[in-house]
Amino acid sequence: MNVTIIASVLGKENNGTTVACMNLIRYLEKCGDNVKVVCCDKEKKGKENYYIVPTLSLGKVLNKVIEKNGVEIAKTDNSILKEAIKGADIIHVMVPFSLERAAIKIAKELKIPISAGFHCQAENLTCHLGFMNNRLINYLTYKNFYNHFYKYVDAIHYPTSFIKEVFERTIKHKTNSYVISNGVSDIFKTKDVHKPEELNNKFVILFIGRFSKEKSHKVLLDAMKYSKHKDDIKLIFAGAGPRRSELINHAKKNKIDMPIMKFYSKEELCDVINYSDLYCHPSEVEIEGIACLEAVSTGLVPVISDSKRSATKYLAIDDKNLFKCNDSVDLAKKIDYWFENKDIKDLYKETYINGTNVVKTRECMKKMRLMFKEVVDNYER
């Protein structure tokens, strides 16, 4: 197949959208497909089949927000888009931004089928503008996504049934949907790893996630104020993002033991998961929660926010793996339970290893390719 992928956000693999996109590109190339990619990642300039467009400027304030998130957003260039899209059997657009919207118009003119990923909740955008909890603004964001983007594509890839149902319920329309997980890399597996010497006498609690508002790191930090065992606990925040300084200041202000805050490679992260004692996922907004899937697939027992805006809660076996959204006191109680009940935790570990419905990335990418073929075969020119 000739596949053109349009990716407004593509660069360092420090966010879920970029990781999902690169996994797809690599898999299609391994299958022998001809893959063209349109993005603004200057490091890929000169690389075969990569078409580099300029970076979008949204003014000083928004540019600073984007920079803090460690990403760049692509600016539309119709001539480059046309060159990349011409001759494609299908185009796949990653997010509902301006580059992808322009690509849809061009593909429509050329009578080329279009599939679209759903990797962005409304709150992922509105949180940066201070409107994450504004129902009207989030509703209007989803309506904009549909009326100016998803309405015009031939198929939508949803990573979870959860986000499919949220979107279709909001826009009051059924969509041509394919629910396919982004998958867990083969790197993440159970193995014997010794804790670093400085953590030998600590109960290590891990959270993997970008340092951004919707991930709710402060909820886990504040739980340390209420835990009976806080002096024996060490938090690890694996990630990077715009709220790093804010989290450090929050810990200092509240006299909370400073967490280890670091961005790990996949190989390093697998080691951290394997020597950790508990995984906490306080995020309030989550389309899938691949980070949590990576953790539980190795047997690390989780405590997950029961947020109505998160798909990750469905990974909980029972109430012991859930806490009330944004409730640090309740989270502390759950942490103390697992601290005090190692035998039960070991039983849950086995259950998670043997019973979690984790799909590997390669299987998910295989389903994505089959989706492309089906869309092409069913397309009416």
C-alpha positions in Angstrom: 0.0 0.0 0.0 0.9 3.6 -0.5 0.1 5.3 2.8 0.5 9.0 3.7 0.5 9.9 7.4 -0.2 13.5 8.4 1.1 14.3 11.9 1.0 17.8 13.3 2.8 16.6 16.4 5.7 14.4 15.6 9.2 14.7 17.1 10.7 13.3 20.3 8.9 10.2 21.6 7.8 12.0 24.8 4.1 11.9 24.2 1.5 9.2 23.4 0.5 10.6 20.0 4.1 10.6 18.7 4.8 7.1 20.1 1.6 5.8 18.4 2.5 7.4 15.1 6.1 6.1 15.1 4.9 2.6 16.0 2.6 2.7 13.0 5.2 4.1 10.6 7.7 1.4 11.6 5.2 -1.4 11.3 4.0 -0.3 7.9 7.5 0.0 6.6 8.3 -3.5 7.9 5.4 -4.8 5.9 6.9 -3.3 2.8 4.4 -0.5 2.4 5.4 2.8 0.9 4.9 5.3 3.8 5.1 9.1 3.4 5.0 11.3 6.4 4.1 15.0 6.7 5.4 16.7 9.9 7.4 19.6 11.2 10.2 17.7 12.8 13.3 19.4 11.5 15.5 16.4 12.6 13.8 14.3 9.9 14.6 16.8 7.2 16.4 15.1 4.3 15.1 11.6 5.4 13.5 9.7 2.6 9.7 10.0 2.4 9.5 12.7 5.1 7.9 16.0 4.0 8.8 18.8 6.4 6.5 21.7 6.8 7.1 24.9 8.9 6.3 25.1 12.6 3.1 26.9 13.6 3.4 30.1 15.6 0.4 30.9 17.9 1.9 34.0 19.6 4.2 34.4 22.6 1.9 33.0 25.2 0.7 29.9 23.4 4.1 29.2 21.9 5.5 29.1 25.4 2.8 26.6 26.5 3.6 24.4 23.5 7.4 24.7 24.2 6.9 23.7 27.8 5.1 20.5 26.6 8.2 19.6 24.6 6.4 19.5 21.3 6.1 21.5 18.1 2.9 21.9 16.1 3.0 21.9 12.3 1.9 24.8 10.1 -0.1 24.1 6.9 1.7 24.1 3.6 -0.7 23.0 0.8 2.0 22.5 -1.8 4.0 20.1 0.4 0.7 18.3 1.4 -0.3 17.8 -2.2 3.1 16.4 -3.1 3.0 13.9 -0.2 -0.7 12.9 -0.7 -0.6 12.5 -4.5 -0.6 8.8 -5.4 -1.5 7.6 -2.0 -4.0 4.7 -1.6 -5.1 6.2 1.8 -4.1 9.0 4.1 -4.2 8.7 7.9 -4.5 11.9 9.9 -3.4 11.8 13.5 -5.1 14.8 15.3 -7.8 17.4 14.4 -5.4 20.3 13.9 -5.0 22.6 10.9 -2.4 20.6 9.0 -4.6 17.5 9.1 -7.7 19.6 8.2 -6.0 20.9 5.1 -4.9 17.4 4.2 -8.5 16.2 4.3 -9.6 18.8 1.8 -6.8 17.8 -0.6 -7.5 14.1 -0.2 -11.2 14.8 -0.9 -10.3 16.6 -4.1 -8.0 13.8 -5.2 -10.7 11.1 -4.2 -8.3 9.4 -1.8 -9.8 7.6 1.3 -9.1 9.0 4.7 -8.8 7.5 8.2 -8.3 9.5 11.3 -6.8 8.7 14.8 -8.5 9.9 18.0 -5.6 10.7 20.2 -6.8 14.0 21.7 -9.5 14.5 24.4 -11.1 17.9 24.6 -9.5 18.3 28.0 -6.0 17.7 26.6 -6.4 21.1 24.9 -8.7 23.0 27.2 -6.5 22.3 30.3 -3.8 24.6 28.8 -6.3 27.5 28.6 -7.7 27.0 32.1 -11.0 25.4 30.9 -10.4 21.7 31.6 -13.4 21.5 33.9 -15.7 23.7 31.8 -18.3 21.4 30.4 -19.5 23.9 27.8 -16.0 24.6 26.4 -15.2 20.9 26.3 -18.6 20.2 24.6 -17.9 22.9 22.0 -14.4 21.5 21.4 -15.8 18.1 20.6 -18.4 19.6 18.3 -15.7 21.5 16.5 -13.7 18.2 16.2 -16.7 16.6 14.5 -18.1 19.4 12.4 -14.7 20.5 11.0 -12.7 17.2 11.0 -14.1 13.8 11.8 -17.3 14.3 9.9 -15.3 14.2 6.7 -13.2 11.0 7.2 -14.1 7.5 6.1 -13.0 5.8 9.4 -12.0 6.7 12.9 -9.5 4.8 15.0 -10.4 5.0 18.7 -7.8 3.5 21.1 -10.6 2.5 23.5 -14.4 1.9 23.5 -14.5 4.5 26.3 -13.4 7.4 24.1 -15.6 6.2 21.2 -18.6 6.3 23.5 -17.7 9.7 25.0 -17.3 11.3 21.5 -20.4 9.7 19.9 -22.5 10.6 23.0 -21.4 14.2 22.8 -21.8 14.7 19.1 -25.0 12.6 19.0 -23.8 10.7 15.9 -22.5 7.2 15.2 -19.2 7.0 13.4 -17.5 4.5 11.3 -15.4 3.2 14.1 -12.5 0.9 14.7 -11.5 0.3 18.3 -7.8 -0.6 18.4 -5.5 -0.3 21.4 -2.2 1.5 20.9 -0.6 -1.6 22.4 2.2 -2.4 24.8 5.8 -2.9 23.6 7.4 -6.3 24.0 10.1 -4.5 26.1 7.7 -4.4 29.1 7.8 -7.8 30.8 8.5 -9.3 34.2 12.1 -9.7 35.2 14.3 -9.7 38.3 15.6 -6.3 38.9 17.2 -5.1 42.2 16.3 -1.7 43.6 19.0 0.9 43.5 20.8 0.9 46.9 19.3 4.3 47.9 15.8 2.8 47.6 16.5 -0.5 49.3 14.5 0.3 52.4 11.7 2.2 50.6 8.3 1.2 49.4 8.5 2.6 45.9 5.4 4.0 44.3 5.6 4.7 40.5 3.5 7.0 38.3 4.3 7.3 34.6 2.9 10.4 32.9 3.6 13.8 31.5 3.8 16.6 34.0 0.6 18.3 33.0 -2.6 19.4 34.8 -4.8 16.5 33.7 -2.4 13.9 35.0 -3.1 15.1 38.6 0.4 14.5 40.1 -0.5 16.8 43.0 -3.2 14.3 44.1 -0.5 11.6 44.6 1.9 14.1 46.2 -0.8 15.2 48.7 -1.6 11.6 49.6 1.8 11.5 51.2 0.5 14.0 53.8 -2.1 11.5 54.9 -0.3 8.1 54.6 0.6 6.4 57.8 3.7 5.1 56.1 4.9 8.2 54.3 8.4 8.0 55.9 8.9 4.6 54.3 7.6 5.6 50.8 9.5 7.0 47.9 7.6 8.4 44.9 8.9 8.2 41.3 7.4 10.4 38.7 8.5 9.1 35.3 8.1 11.6 32.6 8.6 15.2 31.6 6.4 18.2 31.0 5.4 21.8 31.7 4.5 21.4 35.4 7.8 20.1 36.6 8.7 23.3 38.5 5.2 23.6 39.9 5.3 20.1 41.3 8.7 20.7 42.9 7.5 23.9 44.5 4.3 22.1 45.7 6.3 19.4 47.4 8.6 21.9 49.1 5.8 24.1 50.2 3.9 21.2 51.8 7.1 19.5 53.2 6.5 16.4 51.1 9.5 14.2 50.4 10.7 15.2 46.9 9.9 12.5 44.3 12.4 11.3 41.8 11.4 13.1 38.6 13.0 11.8 35.5 12.3 10.9 31.9 13.3 7.2 31.3 14.0 5.3 28.1 11.7 2.3 27.5 14.4 -0.1 28.7 15.1 2.0 31.8 11.4 2.3 32.5 10.9 -1.5 32.4 13.6 -1.8 35.1 11.9 0.9 37.3 8.5 -0.9 36.9 10.0 -4.2 38.0 11.6 -2.9 41.1 8.6 -0.7 42.2 6.2 -1.9 44.8 3.0 -0.1 43.7 1.7 1.8 40.7 -0.5 4.9 41.2 -2.4 6.5 38.3 -4.2 9.7 39.6 -4.8 11.1 36.1 -8.3 12.6 35.7 -8.3 12.6 31.9 -7.1 9.6 29.9 -8.0 8.1 26.5 -6.3 4.8 27.3 -3.5 4.9 29.8 -0.8 2.9 28.0 1.6 3.8 30.9 -0.6 1.9 33.3 -1.0 -1.0 30.9 2.8 -1.2 30.7 3.0 -1.4 34.4 0.3 -3.9 35.1 1.4 -6.2 32.2 4.6 -6.8 34.3 2.5 -7.5 37.4 2.9 -4.2 39.2 -0.4 -3.8 41.2 -2.1 -0.4 40.5 -4.3 2.1 42.3 -6.2 4.1 39.7 -8.4 7.2 39.8 -12.1 6.3 39.2 -12.5 9.5 37.1 -15.4 9.5 34.7 -13.1 11.1 32.2 -10.6 8.3 32.2 -10.5 4.9 30.5 -7.8 3.6 32.8 -10.1 2.8 35.6 -11.3 -0.3 33.7 -7.9 -1.9 34.4 -8.9 -2.2 38.1 -9.7 -5.8 39.2 -11.8 -4.5 42.1 -12.3 -1.6 44.5 -8.9 -2.1 46.1 -7.4 -0.9 42.9 -9.5 2.2 42.7 -9.6 5.5 44.6 -12.0 8.4 44.5 -11.0 10.9 41.8 -8.9 13.8 43.2 -9.3 12.5 46.7 -5.8 12.3 48.3 -7.2 11.0 51.6 -8.8 8.0 49.9 -5.7 7.4 47.8 -3.6 7.4 51.0 -5.9 4.8 52.5 -5.5 2.5 49.4 -1.7 3.0 49.5 -1.6 2.1 53.2 -3.7 -1.0 52.5 -1.2 -2.3 49.9 1.8 -1.3 52.1 0.3 -3.4 54.9 -0.8 -6.4 52.8 2.1 -7.7 50.9 0.7 -11.3 50.6 -2.5 -10.0 49.0 -0.5 -7.8 46.7 1.5 -10.8 45.6 -1.8 -12.6 44.7 -3.0 -9.6 42.7 0.4 -9.4 40.9 -0.2 -13.0 39.6 -3.7 -12.1 38.6 -2.5 -9.0 36.7 0.2 -11.0 34.9 -2.1 -13.8 33.9 -5.4 -12.1 33.5 -4.9 -8.6 32.1 -6.1 -8.3 28.5 -2.9 -6.6 27.3 -2.4 -6.5 23.5 1.1 -6.1 22.2 1.9 -3.2 19.9 2.7 -5.4 16.9 -0.8 -7.0 17.0 -2.4 -3.6 17.3 -0.5 -2.2 14.3 -1.5 -5.3 12.4 -5.1 -4.4 13.0 -4.4 -0.8 12.0 -3.1 -2.0 8.6 -6.1 -4.2 8.1 -8.3 -1.2 8.9 -6.5 0.8 6.1 -7.0 -2.1 3.6 -10.7 -2.3 4.5 -11.2 1.4 4.1 -9.5 1.4 0.7 -11.5 -1.7 -0.5 -14.8 -0.1 0.6 -14.1 3.4 -0.8 -16.5 4.5 -3.5 -14.9 6.8 -6.0 
